[in-house]
Each structure stands twice: as C-alpha cells, then as structure tokens.
Amino acid sequence: MSNRVEPVDERVEAGGGIELRILRWNPPVEARLASGAPFLLVHGLASNARLWDGVARRLAEAGRRSVVVDLRGHGRSDKPESGYEFATIAEDLRVLIGALGQGFERPILVGQSWGAGVVLDFAVRHSDLVCGIVLVDGGLTDLRDAFPTWDICWERLAPPQLVGMPLDSVEGYFRSAHADWPAEGVEGSLANFEIRPDRTIAPWLSREHHKAILEAMWGQRTADLWRSLRVPALIVPVDGGESDWTTAKRAGSDAALAAAGSSGVAVRVSWFKGDHDIHAQHPDKLADAILAADRDGLFSGALVP
C-alpha cells in the first residue's frame, strides 16, 4: 500500500452562493506538526489547483497542512457570469478561510502569477486574516507599464483559441516543451482543460472571463498595494531568461523592498531560475524555500500597525 500523500477533494460555498472546489492536503500522522500556520495556495490566470500538487505534497510531507483552491471560473469551481475583479475574488477567499474550520485561522497565502496579485490584494484588504504571503513570479510589475492602453493589452495577451484542439496534441506540446518537469506538473497543466468525450479540449476559464480578469490586472497598481501592506512577505521572482521581464521584476522587487521597509514590514526575496510555472517545474525546491523562510521566522512577526 502506497504512503504517498493525496488530497481530499471538497466543495465549499463562497461569496454569492457559488461553490469553490478545494483540495485539502493533510500531513500523514507521523509527520504532523503541532505548530505552524497552514497554507492556502492560489493559482494563476487560466490555471487550476492541480498545478500546486507537488508543492502541497512536499508541505504535507514536512508536516504542514495546506488547502489549494480553484478560483471562480477556473477548474472544477463554479463559473458565474460576473465577479472577476479583485474585490470579489478577495471576498471569495475571505469566506473560504472562514469556512475551512478550526486550525485554519490566519494561514500563509501563496499565490503564483495572477494569484500573486490576488494574494497581495487580499493581504492589504484583510491583513488580520493572514499570517504572511508568498508571491511566486507575480505581484511586482504592472501591466499598464508594458501596455499603455487596455485595448493594446488585450490585443497582445488575449489567450489563443484552444477550444476543439485534440487532447493528444496539447499533451504532446506540454511534454515536449517542459521535458524537465515532473509528470504531475504536466498532468496539472492538462487539468486546465475540460476533456470532451471526443478527446478534444476546452479551457475551463472562458474567453470572456479571461478578458475580465486581465482587465482587472491591467488596472491593478502594485506600488500602491506594497505601500499599504502590513504583513510579512516572501517574494519569489523567476529569471526565465527574458531580459526585459527579468529587469522589470528586479525593479519591482527593489521597489517592494523599499516600500515595505519604510513601513516596517519584513520582506525576503528568493530568486529562482526556470519557467514562469516554477511551482510545477521545481515544486520541492519552491516548497523548501517557503518552509525555510517560515523556519527563519519571517512569518512570525506581529502585524505592523
């Protein structure tokens, strides 16, 4: 019988009566720690909870509990017609944290890409509900700096038309493009799509909802959020070999450190080299970096008034 840790798949009611799908990762009894904040892991745009499998499993093996969520419109969660701006997503997470039960008070929120922006926004709105935040390759730059108008942003970043593509073609692309990823990273990526009976795919996130989220991202001003942040943060930018984006991330992390320092917030920066989906590519290394920051006391400080 395998001792491999696997999640419990649940549905939880969130804001407005919609239901969110969550994966609850509990440590094996022999590894369970009596102390240590739990983790709430938040995926990126057009992604899903399964991209966090490797990280969540590593956290569980280290004795820590975590919950991973499919945000509204994504994965196996409900897909209402509205509510894709940051304020409503934050309300979904607030209700979710309250519903997770005893022992899940003040988790450490971990977000990747758009999810990092979600986590940063949430921590500013609800600093009393989080122990700290981890931003994985996100929450440092503003789309408005790269795309001066929303129309230009949408023209450049609109998702490709994937509805109806053969599953075999999509799977073959992922396996060839990410040959160094563990199998569960590729499987997590494939979970971004509904698999139809004819073996074609469709993104779980509709094009209309993708557009609504992207427009909210274009309007987000991270500098304002960093000036208002009052909880500790671990910044995990990724150098993917794209010089312009890496330069922008370095400038963003420097600005975040300066803003946090002026208000007395503890912030650590831990750079990785690899893909934007570093949580799928190097889950153990990312989980170990998060756990190391926690062991060093980054998230144990009191809220900054």
Buried (B, 14 or more C-beta within 10 A) or exposed (E): EEEEBEBEEBEBEBBBEBBBBBBBBBBEEEEEEEEBBBBBBBBBBBBBBBBBBBBBBBBBBBBBBBBBBBBBBBBBBBBBEEBBBBEBBBBBBBBBBEBBEEEBBBBBBBBBBBBBBBBBBBBBBBBEBBBBBBBBBBBBBBBBEBBEEBEEBBEEBEBEEBBEBEBEEBBEEBBEEBEEBBEBBBBBBBBBBEEEEEEBBBBBBBBEBBBBBBBBBBEBEBBEBBBBBBBBBBBBBBBBEEEEBBEBBBEBBEBBBEBBEEEEBBBBBBBBEBBBBBBBBBBEBBBBBBBEBBEEEBBBBEEBE
